[in-house]
């Protein structure tokens, strides 16, 4: 009677409830670090070859690449010393920040005029580091270069020159690289010197230009002073006013009042200018500029908090992702702090706007009041008012003239001093003793890094190309099947491996070496098989594999032997009618080679007469395949075979059917459908995942109950074994000797 199992999960749940089915160590999934380390150990040759290749490449580079040296000079630029007439100081600083000014000066230092002067000084038009024969002919002077040749020389000179404005400093680094160490230092120093000379000339000419302009303005103001004094004198003669008119009278009161209003108006005007400047800065500048104007505000603290929160948010996001609670909290805090900054900016701008409006209103009111006083004073005495205005014009023009005279004197001194203090070479280049390229430690470090990456890529490639089954985890990753057990690679007689059917040695190792790890694995497998189905253990078990040479016959023999060791009547049937090897393996009577399953199915002999008993294990009965039949598939898929299986079910406690491989043959299908369950044998590092998946799909399609997969020939010395079990073979040396016997 054929048994049909429609739900493969019943078997898995029943086995897991008894905690005897193999799983990945019965532990939660292992960490990714351990998995990576396992891959490295397993594919260590690829990693070693990659690292060696990277180091060899680095060594060849260091040997073959010509040495190049860097000449380095440092130049300090002080933007605050530009001129004695720095109008930017009048509103709290220059228009450009330090970084912008330093980048501008770096561009000036690398200008064509400066570089061409250096090229001419050292005749670099024929130097191999700057130019080759394709730029200038051997007999042509560098100074006679055409515009096209000049541009080519400048381009190649720029390729060897690097001018860098060091961040957050007033230092520019001049670096020139070439094969000649002395030339590298000389060129770097020459560029710095040319820039220093150019800056000196520029500053000197600028200061002299300012002096000339001020001198012209001074002459013009002197003329205005003379004209104003002349007008005042003529008006005094015309009106007869001497000194301040109207003492102790109405005129004196209005003059005094007007004096006071003018003073207040001047202060209000200055206040309005200051407030307007601050308002415009607050309106147009960035938050950093506003923070400078209002140092007692909370803006600096808020911006520091925002920077810290942004750093924290970036780190959390890269580690945990967008939806992690701390990431969401950090993002909300950033929003709150940014909102606080925006609100603070609005408050400061509104404050400056109100202050500016108030100052403007005060100025306007004072201006109106002055006009009113003037009108009143003119109404009282036009002569006194006119006199006072003329006098004030003289005084005002005289004050401006005196101030410009002072500036002119300062300009005369600055013309000789300012340019010399603006640029300073803080460090002249010295002849380097060690080449910059090749940098041996860095090159070998990069070679090691690249080799490591190559090794990792090799590991990934080898792992992706390798599609074989190596561990029980690979089996269970296929789905719908479980790993029943792991059979370690057997070191058989005389140190030869005996776990595979193609290798010599007895197949009843569990009987001859009962204390070996190999025998212990089969005893564990026996317990697993007996508990794989709920209610009662399977009695008729078929054993198959995907392809030949995976050890299914060895597994069948030793499963049957371990069952017989418990005193159970066990029948081992060699159902592989195409390839009979069991009689030789078990040491049976070879004279009865014509008495087997083939003869029983053809009716030539009765099954009872063909069954033999293993001498070393009386409860183990064996029915060999017999002679090879011309139609093994039809014989196995016959009523005679099904009747024999029913008969054996009543006569024996367990029947183990050693079936042919599944892929490419029809023979095992008929036998598998009549069994209580089927065991698939996979050979470690040989059976492919696709082959095992194909066998699984075929059996599930036929509703065959798959007990699980036995992983055979698992090498105890491999990293896969250590990774799966968590210990190495050496940990059990005190239990087993070299031949597998217990000590």
C-alpha positions in Angstrom: 0.0 0.0 0.0 1.4 3.3 -1.0 1.6 6.1 1.5 1.1 9.6 0.4 2.3 12.6 2.4 0.7 15.9 1.4 2.3 18.1 3.9 6.1 18.0 4.2 5.9 20.5 7.2 4.4 17.7 9.4 7.6 15.9 9.4 9.7 19.0 10.1 7.4 20.1 13.0 7.4 16.6 14.6 11.2 16.3 14.4 11.8 19.8 15.8 9.4 19.1 18.7 11.8 16.3 19.8 14.8 18.6 19.3 16.8 16.0 17.3 16.8 17.4 13.8 20.0 19.2 12.9 19.8 23.0 12.6 22.5 25.6 12.5 23.8 24.6 16.0 20.4 25.0 17.5 21.4 28.7 17.9 20.1 32.0 16.5 21.7 33.0 13.2 25.4 33.6 13.5 26.8 37.1 13.3 27.9 38.5 10.0 31.4 39.0 11.4 31.8 35.3 12.0 30.4 34.4 8.6 33.0 36.7 7.0 35.8 35.2 9.0 34.6 31.7 8.0 34.7 32.8 4.3 38.2 34.2 4.8 39.5 30.9 6.4 37.8 28.8 3.7 39.1 30.8 0.8 42.4 32.0 2.4 44.4 31.1 -0.7 42.6 33.7 -2.8 43.3 36.3 -0.1 46.9 35.3 0.2 47.4 35.4 -3.6 45.7 38.8 -3.8 47.9 40.3 -1.0 51.1 38.9 -2.6 50.1 40.3 -5.9 49.5 43.7 -4.5 52.8 43.7 -2.6 54.7 42.5 -5.7 53.0 45.3 -7.8 54.0 47.8 -5.2 57.6 46.6 -5.2 57.8 46.7 -9.0 56.5 50.3 -8.9 59.1 51.4 -6.3 61.9 49.8 -8.4 60.8 51.0 -11.8 59.3 54.5 -11.2 61.9 57.3 -11.3 62.2 59.3 -8.0 60.7 62.7 -7.8 61.3 65.3 -5.1 59.1 68.1 -3.6 60.5 71.6 -2.9 58.2 73.3 -0.4 58.2 77.0 0.6 55.6 78.7 2.9 54.5 82.3 2.3 52.5 84.3 4.8 50.0 86.9 3.5 48.7 89.5 6.0 45.5 91.1 4.5 45.2 93.6 7.4 48.4 95.4 6.4 47.2 96.3 2.9 47.0 100.1 3.3 46.8 102.9 5.7 43.3 103.8 4.2 41.5 100.6 4.9 37.9 101.8 4.5 36.6 98.4 5.4 37.7 99.0 9.0 35.1 101.8 9.2 32.2 99.3 9.1 33.7 96.6 11.2 35.9 94.6 8.7 36.7 93.9 5.1 34.2 92.8 2.5 36.0 89.4 1.9 36.7 86.7 4.6 40.1 85.3 5.1 39.6 82.1 3.0 38.4 84.1 0.0 41.4 86.5 0.2 43.9 83.6 0.6 42.4 81.8 -2.4 42.7 85.0 -4.4 46.3 85.4 -3.5 47.0 81.8 -4.4 45.6 82.5 -7.8 47.8 85.6 -8.1 50.9 83.7 -7.1 50.1 81.1 -9.9 49.6 83.8 -12.5 51.3 83.5 -15.9 53.5 86.5 -15.4 55.1 85.2 -12.1 55.5 81.6 -13.5 57.0 82.8 -16.8 59.6 84.9 -14.9 60.6 81.7 -13.0 60.7 79.7 -16.2 63.0 82.3 -17.8 65.2 82.5 -14.7 66.0 78.7 -14.7 65.7 78.2 -18.5 63.1 75.5 -17.9 62.1 75.4 -21.5 64.6 72.7 -22.0 64.2 70.9 -18.7 62.7 67.4 -18.9 60.4 68.0 -15.9 58.8 70.9 -17.6 59.3 70.5 -21.3 60.5 68.0 -23.8 61.8 68.3 -27.3 58.2 68.5 -28.6 57.9 72.1 -27.2 61.2 73.8 -27.9 63.9 72.8 -30.3 67.3 72.1 -28.8 68.9 75.3 -30.1 66.0 77.7 -29.3 66.1 79.9 -26.3 63.2 79.9 -23.8 62.8 83.6 -24.1 62.2 83.3 -27.9 59.3 80.9 -27.4 56.2 81.7 -29.5 52.9 82.4 -27.7 51.8 78.8 -28.3 55.0 77.4 -27.0 54.8 79.7 -24.0 51.3 78.4 -23.2 52.5 74.8 -23.4 55.5 75.5 -21.1 53.2 77.3 -18.6 50.8 74.4 -18.7 53.5 71.8 -18.0 55.0 74.0 -15.3 51.6 74.3 -13.7 51.4 70.5 -13.7 54.5 70.3 -11.6 53.6 73.2 -9.4 51.0 73.2 -6.6 50.0 76.3 -4.7 47.7 75.7 -1.7 46.1 78.1 0.7 46.3 76.2 4.0 42.8 76.2 5.7 42.2 78.6 8.6 45.7 80.2 8.3 47.3 83.1 6.4 49.9 80.7 4.9 50.2 79.6 1.3 52.3 76.5 0.5 54.3 76.5 -2.7 55.2 72.9 -3.8 57.3 72.1 -6.9 58.0 68.5 -8.0 60.7 67.3 -10.3 63.5 64.7 -10.6 66.2 67.1 -9.4 66.0 67.7 -5.7 68.0 71.0 -5.8 66.0 72.4 -8.7 62.7 71.5 -6.9 63.8 73.7 -3.9 65.2 76.5 -6.1 62.0 76.8 -8.2 59.7 76.8 -5.1 61.8 79.6 -3.6 61.9 81.5 -6.9 58.1 81.4 -7.1 57.8 82.7 -3.6 60.3 85.5 -4.2 58.6 86.6 -7.5 55.3 86.7 -5.7 56.9 88.7 -2.8 58.4 91.2 -5.3 55.2 91.5 -7.3 53.2 92.2 -4.1 55.7 94.8 -2.9 55.5 96.7 -6.2 51.8 96.4 -6.3 51.4 97.7 -2.8 54.0 100.5 -3.3 52.3 101.7 -6.5 48.9 101.5 -4.8 50.0 103.6 -1.9 51.7 106.1 -4.1 48.5 106.3 -6.1 46.5 107.0 -3.0 49.0 109.7 -2.0 48.7 111.4 -5.4 44.9 111.3 -5.2 44.9 112.7 -1.6 47.3 115.5 -2.7 44.9 116.5 -5.5 42.1 116.5 -3.1 44.1 118.5 -0.6 44.8 121.2 -3.2 41.1 121.4 -4.0 40.1 121.6 -0.4 42.7 124.4 0.2 41.1 126.4 -2.6 37.6 125.8 -1.0 38.9 127.0 2.4 40.4 130.2 0.8 37.1 130.9 -1.1 35.0 130.3 2.1 37.3 132.6 4.2 37.1 135.3 1.5 33.3 135.1 1.3 33.1 135.5 5.1 35.4 138.5 5.1 33.5 140.2 2.3 30.2 139.5 4.1 31.6 141.0 7.4 32.6 144.1 5.5 29.3 144.3 3.8 27.2 143.9 7.0 29.6 145.4 9.4 29.5 142.3 11.7 32.6 141.8 13.8 32.8 138.6 15.9 29.6 136.9 16.9 26.6 139.2 16.5 23.7 139.7 18.8 25.3 139.0 22.1 22.7 138.6 24.9 20.0 139.2 22.3 17.6 137.1 20.2 20.2 136.5 17.6 22.5 135.0 20.2 19.8 132.7 21.5 19.0 131.3 18.1 22.6 130.9 17.2 23.2 129.0 20.5 20.1 126.9 19.8 21.2 126.2 16.3 24.7 125.2 17.5 23.1 122.7 19.9 20.8 121.3 17.3 23.7 120.9 14.8 25.7 119.0 17.4 22.7 116.8 18.2 21.9 116.4 14.5 25.5 115.4 13.8 25.2 112.8 16.5 21.8 111.6 15.2 23.2 111.5 11.7 26.1 109.4 12.8 23.8 107.2 14.9 21.5 106.8 11.8 24.4 105.8 9.6 25.6 103.2 12.2 22.1 101.9 12.6 21.5 101.8 8.9 24.8 99.9 8.3 23.9 97.4 11.0 20.4 97.0 9.6 21.7 96.4 6.0 24.3 93.9 7.3 21.5 92.1 9.3 19.3 92.2 6.2 21.7 90.9 3.6 24.6 89.2 5.5 24.7 85.6 6.6 24.0 84.3 10.2 27.7 84.3 11.0 28.0 88.1 10.2 24.9 88.8 12.3 26.4 86.8 15.2 29.4 89.1 15.0 27.2 92.2 15.2 25.3 90.9 18.2 27.8 88.9 20.2 25.6 88.7 23.2 22.8 86.9 21.3 22.1 83.2 21.5 22.9 82.7 17.8 26.5 81.3 18.3 25.2 78.8 20.9 22.3 77.7 18.6 24.6 77.3 15.6 27.0 75.3 17.7 24.1 73.1 18.8 22.9 72.8 15.2 26.4 71.7 14.0 26.7 69.1 16.8 23.1 67.8 16.1 23.9 67.5 12.3 27.1 65.5 13.1 25.1 63.2 15.5 22.3 62.8 13.0 24.7 61.9 10.2 26.4 59.2 12.3 23.1 57.8 13.6 21.6 57.7 10.1 24.5 56.0 8.5 24.4 53.4 11.3 20.7 52.8 12.0 18.8 54.2 9.0 16.1 56.9 8.7 13.4 55.2 10.9 15.5 54.5 14.0 13.9 56.4 17.0 17.1 58.2 17.8 17.5 59.3 14.2 14.0 60.6 14.2 14.6 62.4 17.5 17.8 63.9 16.2 16.0 65.1 13.1 13.3 66.7 15.2 15.9 68.4 17.4 17.7 69.8 14.3 14.3 71.2 13.1 13.7 72.8 16.5 17.2 74.4 16.7 16.9 75.6 13.1 13.6 77.1 13.9 15.1 78.8 16.9 17.9 80.2 14.8 15.5 81.5 12.2 13.4 83.1 14.9 16.5 84.7 16.5 17.5 86.0 13.1 14.1 87.5 12.6 14.2 89.1 16.0 17.6 90.6 15.4 16.7 91.9 12.0 13.5 93.4 13.4 15.4 94.9 16.2 18.0 96.5 13.9 15.2 97.7 11.6 13.4 99.4 14.5 16.6 101.0 15.7 17.3 102.2 12.2 13.8 103.6 11.8 14.0 105.3 15.1 17.4 106.8 14.3 16.1 107.9 10.9 13.0 109.4 12.5 15.2 111.2 15.0 17.5 112.5 12.3 14.5 113.7 10.2 13.0 115.4 13.2 16.3 117.1 14.1 16.7 118.2 10.5 13.3 119.7 10.4 13.9 121.4 13.7 17.2 122.9 12.4 15.4 124.2 9.3 12.8 125.6 11.6 15.4 127.3 13.7 17.2 128.6 10.6 14.0 130.0 9.3 13.3 131.7 12.6 16.8 133.0 12.8 16.6 134.3 9.3 13.4 135.9 10.1 15.1 137.7 13.0 18.4 138.5 11.4 19.3 137.3 8.0 22.7 138.9 8.4 23.7 137.0 11.5 22.5 133.7 10.0 24.4 134.3 6.8 27.5 135.2 8.8 27.2 132.1 10.9 26.8 129.8 7.8 29.8 131.3 6.2 31.8 130.8 9.3 30.8 127.2 9.7 31.6 126.5 6.1 35.1 127.8 6.7 35.5 125.7 9.8 34.1 122.5 8.2 36.3 122.9 5.1 39.3 123.6 7.4 38.6 120.4 9.4 38.4 118.2 6.3 41.6 119.8 5.0 43.4 119.1 8.2 42.3 115.4 8.3 43.4 114.9 4.7 46.7 116.5 5.5 47.2 113.9 8.3 46.2 111.1 5.9 48.7 112.3 3.3 51.5 112.3 5.9 50.6 108.7 6.8 50.5 107.7 3.1 54.0 109.0 2.6 55.2 106.7 5.4 53.1 103.8 4.3 54.5 104.0 0.8 57.8 102.8 2.1 56.6 100.4 4.8 53.3 98.8 4.1 54.3 96.7 1.1 57.3 95.2 2.9 55.1 93.9 5.8 52.2 92.5 3.7 54.0 89.3 2.4 56.6 87.2 4.3 58.3 84.0 3.3 58.1 82.1 6.6 59.9 79.0 5.3 62.3 78.8 2.4 62.4 75.5 0.6 65.4 73.3 1.3 66.8 70.6 -0.9 64.8 67.4 0.0 66.7 64.3 0.8 63.9 61.8 0.5 61.8 61.5 -2.7 58.1 62.2 -2.6 57.4 59.6 -5.3 57.7 56.7 -4.9 56.7 56.9 -1.2 57.8 53.3 -0.3 55.7 52.9 2.9 52.6 54.5 1.3 53.1 52.5 -1.9 53.4 49.2 -0.1 50.5 50.2 2.1 48.4 50.9 -1.0 49.7 47.6 -2.5 48.6 45.8 0.6 45.2 47.5 0.5 44.6 46.8 -3.2 45.8 43.2 -2.7 43.5 42.8 0.2 40.6 44.1 -1.9 41.6 41.8 -4.7 41.7 38.9 -2.3 38.3 39.8 -1.0 37.0 40.0 -4.6 38.6 36.6 -5.3 36.9 35.2 -2.2 33.5 36.6 -3.3 34.0 35.3 -6.8 35.0 31.8 -5.6 32.1 31.7 -3.2 29.6 32.7 -5.9 31.0 30.3 -8.4 31.0 27.4 -5.9 27.5 26.0 -5.9 28.2 22.8 -4.1 26.7 21.7 -0.8 29.2 22.0 2.0 27.3 22.4 5.3 23.9 21.5 6.6 23.1 25.2 6.5 23.4 25.0 2.7 20.9 22.1 2.7 18.3 23.9 4.8 18.7 27.1 2.8 17.1 25.2 -0.2 13.8 25.0 1.7 11.3 22.1 2.3 14.1 19.8 3.5 16.2 19.4 6.6 19.6 18.0 7.4 19.2 14.7 9.2 22.8 14.2 10.0 26.4 14.8 9.1 28.8 11.9 8.4 32.4 12.9 8.9 35.1 11.9 6.4 36.3 8.5 7.3 40.0 7.8 7.7 39.8 4.1 6.9 42.3 1.3 7.0 46.0 2.3 6.7 45.0 5.9 6.9 42.9 5.8 3.6 39.6 7.5 3.4 36.8 4.9 3.5 33.6 6.9 3.6 33.0 6.8 -0.2 31.9 3.6 -2.0 34.7 4.0 -4.6 37.4 3.6 -2.0 38.6 0.3 -0.5 37.9 -1.0 3.0 35.1 -2.6 5.0 31.7 -0.9 4.9 30.7 -2.1 8.3 32.8 0.4 10.1 30.2 1.0 12.8 30.7 -2.7 13.7 34.5 -2.9 13.4 35.2 0.6 14.9 32.2 1.2 17.2 33.8 4.0 19.2 34.9 6.0 16.2 33.4 9.4 15.3 32.1 7.8 12.1 30.1 5.2 14.0 28.9 7.8 16.5 27.5 9.9 13.6 25.5 6.9 12.3 24.1 6.2 15.7 22.9 9.8 15.9 21.5 9.4 12.5 19.7 6.2 13.5 18.0 8.0 16.4 17.0 10.9 14.1 15.4 8.5 11.6 13.4 6.6 14.2 11.9 9.9 15.5 11.3 11.7 12.2 7.6 10.8 12.0 4.9 11.3 14.6 3.3 8.1 16.0 5.6 5.4 14.8 9.1 5.3 13.2 9.4 4.7 9.5 9.9 1.0 8.7 10.5 1.1 5.0 13.2 3.6 4.2 14.6 4.3 0.7 18.1 5.8 0.3 19.0 7.7 -2.8 21.2 10.6 -4.1 21.2 13.0 -6.9 24.2 11.7 -8.8 26.5 8.6 -8.5 29.5 8.6 -6.2 27.9 10.5 -3.3 28.0 7.6 -0.9 24.4 6.4 -0.7 25.4 2.7 -0.6 27.8 3.4 2.3 25.1 5.3 4.1 22.5 2.6 3.5 24.8 -0.2 4.8 25.8 1.7 8.0 22.2 2.8 8.7 21.1 -0.8 8.4 24.0 -1.9 10.6 23.2 0.6 13.4 19.6 -0.5 13.4 20.6 -4.1 13.6 22.9 -3.3 16.5 19.8 -2.5 18.5 18.6 -6.1 18.0 16.1 -5.2 15.3 15.5 -7.5 12.3 16.8 -5.4 9.4 16.7 -6.2 5.7 19.1 -4.3 3.5 17.9 -4.4 -0.1 20.3 -3.4 -2.9 17.7 -1.8 -5.2 20.3 -0.5 -7.6 20.0 -3.2 -10.3 22.4 -1.4 -12.7 25.4 -1.5 -10.4 25.8 -4.2 -7.8 28.6 -3.8 -5.3 27.1 -4.8 -2.0 28.3 -8.4 -1.9 31.9 -7.3 -2.3 31.6 -4.6 0.2 30.0 -6.7 2.9 32.1 -9.8 2.3 29.1 -12.0 1.3 29.3 -15.3 -0.5 30.4 -14.3 -4.1 29.4 -17.8 -5.3 25.8 -16.7 -4.9 26.2 -13.7 -7.2 23.3 -14.9 -9.4 20.9 -14.9 -6.4 19.6 -11.4 -6.0 16.7 -9.0 -6.4 16.8 -9.2 -10.2 16.2 -13.0 -10.1 13.5 -12.5 -7.5 11.6 -10.0 -9.6 11.9 -12.2 -12.7 10.6 -15.2 -10.8 13.8 -17.2 -11.1 14.2 -17.6 -7.4 12.3 -16.8 -4.2 13.3 -13.8 -2.2 13.8 -15.9 1.0 16.4 -18.0 -0.9 18.3 -15.0 -2.1 18.6 -13.2 1.3 22.0 -13.6 3.0 23.0 -12.8 6.6 26.0 -10.8 7.5 28.3 -13.0 9.5 29.5 -10.3 11.9 25.9 -9.0 12.5 23.3 -11.9 12.5 20.3 -9.6 12.7 21.3 -7.8 9.5 20.0 -9.5 6.4 21.0 -8.5 2.9 19.3 -8.9 -0.5 21.9 -8.1 -3.1 21.0 -6.8 -6.6 22.0 -10.0 -8.4 23.0 -10.0 -12.0 22.3 -6.8 -14.0 18.9 -6.9 -15.7 18.2 -5.5 -19.1 15.1 -3.6 -17.9 15.7 -2.6 -14.2 13.2 0.3 -14.3 10.3 -2.0 -15.3 11.3 -4.6 -12.7 11.3 -2.1 -9.9 8.1 -0.5 -11.0 6.2 -3.8 -11.0 3.5 -5.5 -8.8 6.1 -8.1 -7.8 8.3 -5.4 -6.3 5.4 -3.8 -4.4 4.3 -7.2 -3.1 7.8 -8.0 -1.9 7.9 -4.7 0.0 4.5 -5.5 1.7 5.8 -8.9 2.6 9.0 -7.4 4.1 7.0 -4.9 6.1 5.5 -7.8 8.0 8.7 -9.8 8.3 11.2 -7.2 9.3 11.4 -4.4 11.8 13.1 -2.2 9.2 13.8 -2.4 5.5 16.5 -0.2 4.0 16.2 0.2 0.2 19.5 1.2 -1.5 18.2 3.0 -4.6 19.9 4.3 -7.7 20.6 8.0 -8.1 17.5 10.1 -8.9 18.8 12.4 -11.7 18.6 10.8 -15.1 17.0 7.5 -13.9 13.5 6.3 -13.4 14.4 3.3 -11.2 14.3 4.9 -7.7 10.9 6.7 -8.3 8.8 3.5 -8.1 10.7 2.3 -5.0 10.5 5.7 -3.2 6.8 5.9 -3.6 6.4 2.6 -1.8 8.6 3.5 1.2 7.6 5.3 4.4 10.2 7.9 3.8 13.2 8.7 1.6 16.7 9.8 2.7 18.7 11.8 0.2 22.5 11.5 0.4 24.6 14.5 -0.5 28.4 14.5 -0.6 30.1 17.6 0.9 31.9 19.8 -1.6 30.7 17.7 -4.5 26.9 17.6 -4.7 25.5 20.7 -6.4 22.7 22.7 -5.0 20.9 22.5 -8.3 21.1 18.7 -8.3 19.8 18.5 -4.8 17.0 21.0 -5.5 16.0 18.9 -8.5 15.8 15.7 -6.4 13.8 17.5 -3.8 11.3 18.8 -6.4 10.9 15.4 -8.0 10.1 13.7 -4.7 7.8 16.4 -3.6 6.0 16.3 -6.9 5.4 12.6 -6.4 4.2 13.2 -2.8 7.1 11.2 -1.5 7.8 11.7 2.2 11.3 13.1 2.4 12.9 12.3 5.8 15.8 14.6 5.1 19.3 14.9 3.7 22.4 13.2 5.0 25.6 15.2 4.4 28.3 12.6 3.7 32.1 13.0 3.6 32.1 16.1 5.7 35.9 16.9 6.2 36.6 17.4 9.9 39.7 19.4 9.1 37.8 21.9 6.9 36.8 25.3 8.1 33.2 24.5 7.2 33.3 21.7 9.9 34.7 24.0 12.5 32.3 26.8 11.5 29.3 24.5 11.8 30.1 22.7 15.0 32.0 25.5 16.7 35.1 23.3 17.4 38.0 21.8 15.5 39.0 18.2 15.1 41.9 18.7 17.5 39.5 19.4 20.4 38.7 15.7 20.5 42.1 14.2 20.1 41.9 12.9 23.7 38.8 10.9 22.7 39.9 9.4 19.3 43.2 8.2 17.9 44.3 8.5 14.3 42.4 5.4 13.3 39.1 6.6 14.8 39.2 4.4 17.9 38.3 5.8 21.3 41.2 6.1 23.6 
